[in-house]
Amino acid sequence: MEKKYLITAALSASMLMAACGGKKEAAVRNEAEVKTTPTVEIWLSDPAVLADAATQTYYMTGTSGRQWRSKDLKNWEGPFDVIDPDTTSWMGAKPMVWAAEPFKIDGKYYYFGTFTNEKSIIAENHNGKIPRRSCHILVADSPEGPFRPIGNELYVSDKVPTLDATYFCDTDGKKYLLYCEEWLINDNGTVEAVELKDDLSGLKGEPQVLFRASDAPWNLKEDGKTHDAVTDGPFCFRTGTGRLGIFWTSWKQGVYTTGVAYSASGKMEGPWVQEAEPILPPDFGHAMLFQDLQGKWMMSVHHTKSIEGGRMERHPYFFDVDLSGDKLVVVLP
């Protein structure tokens, strides 16, 4: 299991092992069950936010697959069960859900997520038994769900574990699924992309490896010489000058952090050139971009903190970002 999920093991079982809804767990709960929680008190890995203009509401998902709702990015109602996967499919009856990201695309609401069936083992190597873990896209007519799989399409190979699915629509209208091939299978995680059909129901092209963990100069283990194998949380963007970039998360000498790469050609196929240093402070990672309800660009991440007993906890955190120039700039407090 990757470092980041060893950390999240400190969360309660109900958060990590949410049973993925089902029809008997409706998207809308009894109002008496709803509570409001400040951002700093929410335990959540891989937070991702959709600012929905139609409802004037922020919707946040992440690992566990459940949803939080807010009017101000400060106080949140939830969590709510909002997904209704096909439990007769490869996902199984109770798939583990990681790094879910919400998007509004062409008038519908989409949920990009990583699903794991621990009862289905696809490989075994020196890292141990590797369960089936794959990216899938769910859809709903409402931002509050219920989100259901678009179909039985296998967006990525069932022979390797993949994770941290995200969406990008380029300036030419091409739609992409970005994700990571997990380091457990190859000891050198990748960031990959594949073009989607216009309705997101399947693929148009073949997946391509954009870069590997070992390509980044900052991505080093504690010895300062050996590359860390982890690639997590890719997210694609264009700057104000049109430059194409991807930020992603790994480790710099034992510290969780996020770096960025830019495409030398300005196209998805690259080549991708890694920046020398991370763009975020230590212990902030798994980032994504969204525009708030006033149109301001923001970055959502989780902040990892040590707590009593040597355990770690993660909370959502939001940075302002400046995309107006040639590079993405994170506005640090």
Phi, psi and omega per residue, in radians:
M1 nan 2.464 -3.056
E2 -1.189 2.797 -3.103
K3 -0.964 -0.729 -3.036
K4 -1.159 -0.505 -3.127
Y5 -1.539 -0.318 2.921
L6 -1.128 -0.687 3.106
I7 -1.136 -0.794 -3.090
T8 -1.233 -0.148 3.073
A9 -1.083 -0.300 3.099
A10 -1.236 -0.285 3.125
L11 -1.249 2.855 3.130
S12 -1.185 2.694 -3.126
A13 -1.069 -0.563 -3.132
S14 -1.169 -0.460 3.113
M15 -1.375 -0.777 -3.057
L16 -1.427 -0.534 -2.990
M17 -1.969 0.564 3.124
A18 -0.907 2.371 -2.971
A19 -1.418 0.238 2.967
C20 1.178 0.625 2.900
G21 1.300 -1.809 -2.960
G22 1.492 2.810 -3.052
K23 -1.092 -0.498 -3.122
K24 -1.310 -0.192 3.076
E25 -1.954 1.566 -3.011
A26 -1.164 2.704 3.136
A27 -1.159 -0.538 -3.110
V28 -1.817 2.118 -3.127
R29 -1.628 2.891 2.985
N30 -1.029 2.321 -3.076
E31 -0.998 -0.531 -3.124
A32 -1.153 -0.353 -3.116
E33 -1.533 -0.203 -3.043
V34 -1.439 2.298 3.068
K35 -2.187 2.778 -3.141
T36 -1.888 2.317 -3.074
T37 -2.279 2.288 3.048
P38 -1.117 2.641 -3.121
T39 -0.923 -0.753 -3.037
V40 -1.191 -0.241 -3.130
E41 -1.771 -0.059 3.125
I42 -1.449 2.243 3.026
W43 -1.616 1.959 -3.063
L44 -2.773 2.216 2.997
S45 -1.611 2.606 2.983
D46 1.051 0.780 -3.088
P47 -1.160 2.436 3.092
A48 -2.386 2.449 -2.973
V49 -2.170 2.383 2.924
L50 -1.979 2.166 3.024
A51 -1.666 1.899 -3.030
D52 -1.720 1.945 -3.095
A53 -1.134 -0.583 -3.083
A54 -1.105 -0.646 -3.113
T55 -1.864 -0.069 -3.084
Q56 0.914 0.788 -3.061
T57 -2.384 2.548 3.005
Y58 -1.689 2.325 3.108
Y59 -2.043 2.168 -3.081
M60 -2.102 2.276 3.041
T61 -2.193 -3.069 -3.138
G62 2.993 -2.659 3.072
T63 -1.263 2.384 -2.948
S64 1.844 -0.444 3.067
G65 1.426 -0.082 -3.115
R66 -1.476 2.952 -2.994
Q67 -2.125 2.447 3.027
W68 -2.002 2.641 -3.099
R69 -2.313 2.430 -3.073
S70 -2.585 2.695 3.028
K71 -1.765 -0.201 -2.996
D72 -2.447 0.096 -3.090
L73 1.146 0.198 -3.120
K74 -2.033 -0.675 -3.130
N75 -2.213 2.384 -2.964
W76 -2.225 2.452 2.979
E77 -1.675 2.535 3.097
G78 2.268 -2.865 0.095
P79 -1.455 2.665 -3.134
F80 -1.947 2.564 2.996
D81 -1.500 2.124 -3.016
V82 -2.264 0.002 -3.098
I83 -1.996 2.597 -3.104
D84 -2.361 1.289 -3.089
P85 -1.279 2.878 3.071
D86 -1.422 1.747 -3.063
T87 -1.315 -0.090 3.043
T88 -1.567 -0.077 -3.126
S89 -1.495 -2.971 -3.131
W90 -1.062 -0.374 -3.100
M91 -1.135 -0.481 -3.120
G92 1.465 -3.120 -3.026
A93 -1.255 -0.605 -3.082
K94 -2.382 1.252 -3.131
P95 -1.210 2.529 2.973
M96 -1.322 2.420 -3.099
V97 -2.041 2.214 3.121
W98 -2.131 2.584 2.845
A99 0.844 0.831 3.121
A100 -1.267 2.402 3.140
E101 -2.218 2.281 -3.137
P102 -1.711 2.497 3.107
F103 -2.501 2.622 2.950
K104 -1.880 2.109 -3.036
I105 -2.362 2.093 3.086
D106 0.912 0.737 3.033
G107 1.494 -0.124 3.091
K108 -1.991 2.893 -3.118
Y109 -1.907 2.320 -3.053
Y110 -2.157 2.682 -3.046
Y111 -2.338 1.851 3.117
F112 -1.641 2.139 -3.069
G113 -2.520 2.924 3.050
T114 -1.920 2.204 -3.105
F115 -2.071 2.399 -3.111
T116 -2.198 2.252 2.999
N117 -1.898 1.752 -3.055
E118 -1.223 -0.207 3.120
K119 -1.501 -0.164 -3.130
S120 -1.917 1.911 -3.093
I121 -1.717 2.155 -3.087
I122 -1.777 -0.287 -3.127
A123 -2.843 2.841 3.044
E124 -2.558 2.261 3.131
N125 -2.560 -2.801 -3.097
H126 -1.156 -0.232 3.053
N127 -1.542 -0.036 3.127
G128 1.826 -2.860 3.112
K129 -1.381 2.341 -3.075
I130 -1.951 2.002 -3.118
P131 -1.347 2.863 3.094
R132 -1.232 2.097 -3.108
R133 -2.385 2.172 -3.022
S134 -2.644 2.785 -3.120
C135 -1.623 2.463 3.113
H136 -2.554 2.812 -3.127
I137 -2.058 2.277 3.080
L138 -1.988 2.807 -3.068
V139 -2.461 2.655 3.091
A140 -2.637 2.810 3.065
D141 -1.504 -0.278 -3.113
S142 -2.141 2.576 3.070
P143 -1.144 -0.257 -3.140
E144 -1.689 0.121 3.090
G145 1.414 -2.868 0.045
P146 -1.302 2.433 3.119
F147 -1.565 2.252 -3.131
R148 -2.211 2.630 -3.140
P149 -1.000 2.454 3.088
I150 -1.093 -0.562 3.138
G151 3.101 -2.858 -3.132
N152 -1.644 0.172 -3.141
E153 -0.970 2.302 3.003
L154 -1.568 1.813 -3.065
Y155 -1.187 -0.572 3.117
V156 -2.337 2.925 -3.036
S157 -1.026 2.493 3.047
D158 -1.569 0.130 -3.124
K159 -1.674 -0.243 3.139
V160 -2.308 2.649 3.086
P161 -1.410 2.289 3.097
T162 -2.223 2.724 -3.058
L163 -2.733 2.911 3.005
D164 1.104 0.901 3.112
A165 -1.136 2.465 3.055
T166 -2.556 2.999 -3.028
Y167 -2.129 2.537 3.034
F168 -2.577 2.266 3.027
C169 -1.940 2.082 -3.071
D170 -1.442 3.015 -3.093
T171 -1.148 -0.345 3.103
D172 -1.576 0.097 3.114
G173 1.535 -0.092 3.101
K174 -1.224 2.395 -3.123
K175 -1.889 2.379 -3.044
Y176 -2.223 2.553 2.874
L177 -1.775 2.145 3.034
L178 -1.934 2.576 -3.095
Y179 -2.881 3.066 3.078
C180 -2.002 2.472 2.866
E181 -1.521 2.211 -2.967
E182 -1.213 2.442 -3.095
W183 -1.063 -0.394 -3.111
L184 -1.025 -0.502 -3.082
I185 -1.553 -0.419 -2.996
N186 -2.353 -0.028 -3.139
D187 1.012 0.321 3.078
N188 -2.823 1.475 -3.040
G189 -0.962 2.665 -3.131
T190 -2.073 2.821 2.832
V191 -1.984 2.214 -3.051
E192 -2.251 2.805 3.115
A193 -2.460 2.608 3.058
V194 -2.555 2.440 -3.131
E195 -1.314 2.435 -3.141
L196 -1.734 2.709 2.940
K197 -1.100 2.788 -3.070
D198 -1.046 -0.586 3.139
D199 -1.626 0.127 3.082
L200 1.170 0.237 -3.071
S201 -1.432 -0.145 -3.125
G202 -3.081 -2.878 -3.039
L203 -1.852 2.604 3.025
K204 -1.700 -0.645 -3.039
G205 -2.179 -2.864 3.120
E206 -1.789 2.515 3.102
P207 -1.069 2.544 3.080
Q208 -2.283 2.437 3.082
V209 -1.364 2.139 3.128
L210 -1.506 -0.802 3.063
F211 -2.866 2.974 -3.129
R212 -2.077 2.846 -3.136
A213 -0.954 -0.711 -3.067
S214 -1.234 -0.105 3.137
D215 -1.334 -0.334 -3.063
A216 -1.578 2.267 -3.130
P217 -1.172 -0.444 -3.099
W218 -1.499 -0.245 -3.002
N219 -1.413 1.379 -3.021
L220 -2.208 2.633 3.029
K221 -1.370 -3.114 -3.063
E222 -1.021 -0.471 -3.115
D223 -1.287 -0.178 3.113
G224 1.299 0.126 -3.089
K225 -2.197 -0.666 -3.065
T226 -1.584 2.355 3.134
H227 -1.274 2.428 3.005
D228 -1.273 2.601 -3.021
A229 -1.552 -0.218 -2.926
V230 -1.415 2.340 2.845
T231 -2.165 2.235 -3.126
D232 -2.375 2.714 2.873
G233 0.877 0.947 3.090
P234 -1.230 2.606 3.053
F235 -2.632 2.263 -3.019
C236 -1.782 2.566 -3.108
F237 -2.722 2.883 2.931
R238 -2.120 2.461 3.117
T239 -1.424 3.082 3.119
G240 -1.077 -0.455 3.103
T241 -1.564 0.023 3.116
G242 1.616 0.093 -3.108
R243 -1.284 2.361 -3.098
L244 -1.637 2.211 -3.112
G245 -2.365 2.825 3.014
I246 -2.396 2.246 2.946
F247 -1.837 2.671 -3.057
W248 -2.709 2.859 -2.993
T249 -2.059 2.489 3.026
S250 -2.754 -2.470 -3.038
W251 -2.315 2.431 3.038
K252 -2.067 1.779 -3.140
Q253 0.870 0.899 3.048
G254 1.506 0.023 -3.120
V255 -2.012 2.267 -3.128
Y256 -1.216 2.275 -3.111
T257 -2.833 3.092 -3.020
T258 -2.254 2.310 3.098
G259 -2.049 3.134 -3.101
V260 -2.450 2.587 3.048
A261 -2.245 2.621 3.108
Y262 -2.144 2.531 3.141
S263 -1.409 2.143 -3.126
A264 -1.185 -0.468 -3.135
S265 -1.616 -0.209 -3.044
G266 1.385 0.082 -3.130
K267 -2.053 2.830 -3.075
M268 -1.053 -0.576 -3.099
E269 -1.254 -0.138 3.073
G270 1.386 -2.626 0.172
P271 -1.225 2.639 -3.091
W272 -1.723 2.242 -3.094
V273 -1.931 2.110 -3.092
Q274 -1.405 2.379 2.980
E275 -1.179 2.636 -3.030
A276 -1.215 -0.552 -3.061
E277 -2.251 2.703 3.095
P278 -1.061 2.796 3.127
I279 -1.739 -0.195 -3.139
L280 -2.028 2.725 3.041
P281 -1.131 2.901 3.084
P282 -1.024 2.564 3.053
D283 1.292 0.239 2.995
F284 -2.041 2.273 -3.094
G285 -2.835 -3.093 -3.078
H286 0.889 1.202 -2.992
A287 -1.652 2.721 2.947
M288 -2.595 2.796 -3.136
L289 -1.861 2.551 2.982
F290 -2.629 2.789 3.029
Q291 -1.757 2.291 3.138
D292 -1.256 -3.135 -3.045
L293 -1.210 -0.178 3.031
Q294 -1.746 0.015 3.093
G295 1.610 0.071 -3.139
K296 -1.407 2.372 3.121
W297 -1.318 2.351 3.128
M298 -2.391 2.784 3.085
M299 -2.075 2.232 3.044
S300 -1.771 2.332 -3.138
V301 -2.447 3.020 2.863
H302 -1.930 2.554 3.134
H303 -1.845 2.126 -3.129
T304 -1.597 2.253 -3.141
K305 -2.293 2.515 3.047
S306 -1.409 2.453 3.079
I307 -2.247 3.123 -3.047
E308 -0.962 2.439 3.104
G309 1.508 0.178 3.120
G310 1.376 0.122 3.123
R311 -1.436 2.920 3.130
M312 -2.127 2.568 3.021
E313 -2.269 2.742 -3.125
R314 -2.260 2.396 3.135
H315 -2.288 2.574 3.050
P316 -1.115 2.591 3.111
Y317 -2.583 2.534 -3.088
F318 -2.156 2.216 3.036
F319 -1.863 2.544 2.869
D320 -1.330 2.556 3.088
V321 -2.293 2.666 3.100
D322 -2.019 2.003 3.135
L323 -1.865 0.170 -2.982
S324 -1.273 -0.435 -3.058
G325 -1.681 -2.617 -3.094
D326 -1.534 -0.270 3.114
K327 -2.318 2.657 3.001
L328 -1.230 2.299 3.128
V329 -2.124 2.140 3.078
V330 -1.525 2.218 -3.131
V331 -1.501 1.865 -3.096
L332 -1.482 2.505 -3.129
P333 -1.211 nan nan
